[in-house]
Amino acid sequence: MNNDLFQLTKLPERSAKPRQNGITMVMDKGLSLGEVENFISMNEPHTDIVKLGFGTGFVSPNLIEKINLYHSANIPVYFGGTLFEAYIARNQFDDYLRLLDRTKITYAEVSDGSLDMPHDEKCEYIRTLAKNFTVLSEVGSKDAEKIIPPYEWIEQMETELEAGAWKVIGEARESGTVGIFRGSGEVRSGLVAEIIRKIPQDKIIWEAPQKAQQVWFIQLYGTNINLGNIAPNEVIPLETLRIGLRGDSFHFFL
């Protein structure tokens, strides 16, 4: 960082990489190799993990080279949960495992946002993958019409963590208009409060692609809240929010 250059005091303390809290998860929806190199040059200190969104990995040229670029910068990469669900829907879990092996990816997302899957079955996938991979499990539906009550969110998060998930992800899609958010993008604040009463904060990554959502989480839960589905060009703006160097959060930490 440029702390020695600026000599600015009384900033909130950010956790250091590799982080367990204060994580910024970035969604790559199709960056080129050159764009990844440029992204890393500016954002590596602030990026903890990169998701190759939904099924973009399948259609991305130079996929192995892209993954290797991230890995060379010590940034873990994983495939979006929709790709996992596509394999499961076709009864190809073994092929999915081979994909992870061939790409040398060590993180895996287990989700059921698009696919109806018994929760016991989802937890079994988590248990199997957790033997050899760092597992993120996503809770919540991509269907805006499907409202999951708070107790069910909590039960699913608890059992998925018990099954071996490293973190659970609060679903919002890349739009930030489903799951933990209303269609307008407004936070379902009661739901979030209920979840955080029961689930340790450092175990949850909240998908929060919109600035107002990021501000809301940082104001209530502090600089080191885990946030995900961050666009590549929003990583540094988010970091300024986290430390009160943007108008929206300027007064949070003074």
C-alpha distance (Angstrom), angle and dihedral (degrees) to the residues before:
residue distance angle dihedral
M1 . . .
N2 3.80 . .
N3 3.83 95.7 .
D4 3.84 92.8 122.2
L5 3.79 90.7 49.8
F6 3.80 96.7 49.9
Q7 3.84 101.1 33.4
L8 3.82 90.4 -154.6
T9 3.80 113.0 165.0
K10 3.79 136.9 -155.7
L11 3.78 97.2 34.2
P12 3.80 116.7 150.9
E13 3.79 112.9 -95.6
R14 3.79 113.3 -105.8
S15 3.77 119.2 -150.9
A16 3.81 115.4 -111.3
K17 3.81 127.1 -117.2
P18 2.95 129.3 -67.3
R19 3.79 83.3 50.8
Q20 3.78 131.8 -168.5
N21 3.79 91.2 -174.4
G22 3.77 132.3 23.9
I23 3.80 88.4 45.6
T24 3.79 120.3 169.0
M25 3.80 111.5 -157.4
V26 3.80 113.0 -165.5
M27 3.79 125.9 -153.7
D28 3.78 114.1 -138.9
K29 3.82 107.3 -164.1
G30 3.79 96.4 177.6
L31 3.80 113.8 -35.3
S32 3.80 115.0 173.1
L33 3.80 122.1 -124.2
G34 3.79 90.3 -100.8
E35 3.79 91.5 48.8
V36 3.81 90.4 50.5
E37 3.81 90.3 52.3
N38 3.81 90.4 49.9
F39 3.80 91.0 44.8
I40 3.80 92.1 52.8
S41 3.81 93.0 47.7
M42 3.81 91.0 60.5
N43 3.79 105.9 24.1
E44 3.81 109.3 34.2
P45 3.84 94.5 102.3
H46 3.80 91.0 53.8
T47 3.83 100.4 39.2
D48 3.78 119.4 86.0
I49 3.78 102.4 171.7
V50 3.81 138.6 -0.8
K51 3.78 126.5 -143.4
L52 3.79 118.7 -155.9
G53 3.79 91.9 -139.6
F54 3.81 122.2 -116.0
G55 3.85 108.2 -47.2
T56 3.81 98.3 -21.6
G57 3.80 92.1 114.7
F58 3.79 89.7 65.9
V59 3.81 94.5 57.8
S60 3.83 99.3 33.9
P61 3.82 116.8 110.7
N62 3.82 116.9 -136.7
L63 3.79 90.4 21.4
I64 3.81 96.5 158.9
E65 3.81 91.4 48.5
K66 3.80 90.0 50.4
I67 3.80 93.2 50.2
N68 3.80 90.0 47.6
L69 3.82 90.8 52.8
Y70 3.80 91.1 55.6
H71 3.80 92.3 43.9
S72 3.82 91.3 50.1
A73 3.82 86.8 59.0
N74 3.83 90.6 48.8
I75 3.80 91.4 -111.9
P76 3.81 111.9 138.3
V77 3.81 117.3 -134.7
Y78 3.78 131.5 -157.4
F79 3.77 138.1 177.9
G80 3.81 118.9 -107.9
G81 3.78 117.3 -98.8
T82 3.80 92.5 -114.0
L83 3.81 89.5 67.4
F84 3.81 89.7 51.2
E85 3.81 89.5 50.9
A86 3.81 90.9 49.2
Y87 3.80 89.3 57.9
I88 3.81 92.6 45.7
A89 3.82 92.5 48.6
R90 3.82 87.7 56.8
N91 3.82 94.0 45.0
Q92 3.83 90.4 -114.5
F93 3.80 103.3 129.9
D94 3.81 91.8 132.5
D95 3.81 89.0 54.3
Y96 3.80 88.9 51.7
L97 3.80 90.0 53.8
R98 3.79 89.4 50.7
L99 3.81 89.5 50.9
L100 3.81 91.1 54.9
D101 3.79 90.2 48.2
R102 3.80 94.6 48.6
T103 3.82 93.4 47.7
K104 3.84 92.6 43.4
I105 3.79 89.7 -128.4
T106 3.80 111.8 158.5
Y107 3.82 99.2 -174.4
A108 3.80 124.6 72.9
E109 3.79 134.2 -173.6
V110 3.78 121.1 -145.4
S111 3.78 114.7 -163.9
D112 3.79 141.6 155.9
G113 3.80 100.2 -166.6
S114 3.81 94.5 122.8
L115 3.80 101.0 22.3
D116 3.80 127.5 64.4
M117 3.80 102.5 -125.7
P118 3.82 128.7 166.7
H119 3.79 107.5 -112.7
D120 3.81 92.6 -127.0
E121 3.79 88.6 57.3
K122 3.80 91.6 49.6
C123 3.81 90.4 51.6
E124 3.79 90.2 50.1
Y125 3.81 90.2 55.8
I126 3.81 88.2 50.3
R127 3.81 91.8 50.5
T128 3.81 91.8 48.6
L129 3.79 95.1 47.4
A130 3.82 94.0 42.4
K131 3.80 89.7 66.1
N132 3.81 90.3 70.9
F133 3.81 107.7 8.3
T134 3.79 141.4 51.1
V135 3.80 102.1 -109.7
L136 3.78 128.8 -149.2
S137 3.78 113.8 -171.3
E138 3.77 121.4 -160.4
V139 3.80 120.8 -143.8
G140 3.79 122.9 -162.3
S141 3.78 137.7 47.5
K142 3.80 129.7 -87.2
D143 3.81 87.1 -143.7
A144 3.81 108.0 98.8
E145 3.80 89.9 -155.8
K146 3.80 93.3 58.2
I147 3.81 110.5 88.7
I148 3.80 114.1 -170.0
P149 3.84 113.9 -159.7
P150 3.83 117.3 -122.9
Y151 3.82 95.1 -110.5
E152 3.80 89.7 57.1
W153 3.82 92.7 50.2
I154 3.80 88.6 51.3
E155 3.81 94.8 46.4
Q156 3.79 92.1 49.2
M157 3.80 93.4 47.5
E158 3.81 91.8 48.2
T159 3.79 94.7 49.7
E160 3.82 93.7 43.7
L161 3.80 91.2 51.9
E162 3.80 89.1 48.1
A163 3.81 88.7 50.8
G164 3.80 89.6 59.1
A165 3.80 108.6 -86.7
W166 3.81 113.3 153.5
K167 3.82 91.3 -152.5
V168 3.78 135.2 0.3
I169 3.80 118.2 -137.5
G170 3.80 123.8 -141.2
E171 3.81 104.7 -136.1
A172 3.80 120.2 -122.9
R173 3.84 103.8 139.5
E174 3.79 119.4 -131.8
S175 3.82 88.3 -70.2
G176 3.81 96.5 58.0
T177 3.80 92.2 -135.4
V178 3.82 105.4 110.6
G179 3.79 138.7 49.5
I180 3.80 109.1 18.4
F181 3.82 89.6 15.0
R182 3.77 134.2 61.8
G183 3.80 120.4 -121.6
S184 3.81 88.7 -93.8
G185 3.81 90.8 58.4
E186 3.82 92.1 -107.4
V187 3.80 114.5 143.3
R188 3.79 116.9 -108.7
S189 3.78 86.9 -129.4
G190 3.79 96.7 -179.7
L191 3.80 90.6 54.2
V192 3.81 92.8 49.4
A193 3.81 91.8 47.9
E194 3.82 91.5 50.8
I195 3.80 91.8 49.5
I196 3.82 94.7 48.2
R197 3.81 90.8 51.0
K198 3.80 89.1 61.8
I199 3.81 107.7 25.3
P200 3.84 121.9 58.6
Q201 3.79 109.0 -107.4
D202 3.81 93.5 -130.3
K203 3.81 90.0 58.7
I204 3.82 94.9 61.2
I205 3.80 130.5 75.2
W206 3.80 109.8 -163.7
E207 3.79 114.3 -151.0
A208 3.81 102.6 -133.2
P209 3.81 112.4 160.5
Q210 3.81 96.4 161.9
K211 3.82 122.4 79.3
A212 3.83 93.7 -130.4
Q213 3.80 89.4 54.4
Q214 3.81 92.0 50.3
V215 3.81 90.5 49.4
W216 3.81 91.1 50.4
F217 3.81 93.5 52.7
I218 3.81 94.6 44.2
Q219 3.81 92.9 48.2
L220 3.81 93.5 51.1
Y221 3.79 102.6 32.3
G222 3.78 105.3 25.3
T223 3.76 141.8 -115.4
N224 3.81 94.5 -55.6
I225 3.79 99.9 57.3
N226 3.83 113.1 132.6
L227 3.82 111.2 -113.5
G228 3.78 130.1 -177.3
N229 3.81 145.7 -175.2
I230 3.79 89.2 48.6
A231 3.80 114.1 165.9
P232 3.83 114.0 -120.5
N233 3.81 92.5 -115.7
E234 3.82 91.2 50.3
V235 3.83 98.4 58.3
I236 3.81 97.0 92.0
P237 3.84 92.9 40.0
L238 3.83 87.7 53.0
E239 3.80 90.8 49.9
T240 3.81 89.7 54.8
L241 3.81 88.4 51.8
R242 3.79 89.9 51.4
I243 3.82 92.9 56.5
G244 3.81 101.2 35.9
L245 3.80 98.2 -105.0
R246 3.79 95.6 125.1
G247 3.78 126.5 70.8
D248 3.82 93.1 -114.9
S249 3.83 92.4 61.5
F250 3.82 101.2 21.1
H251 3.81 94.5 116.0
F252 3.81 98.2 39.0
F253 3.81 96.2 89.1
L254 3.81 105.7 25.4
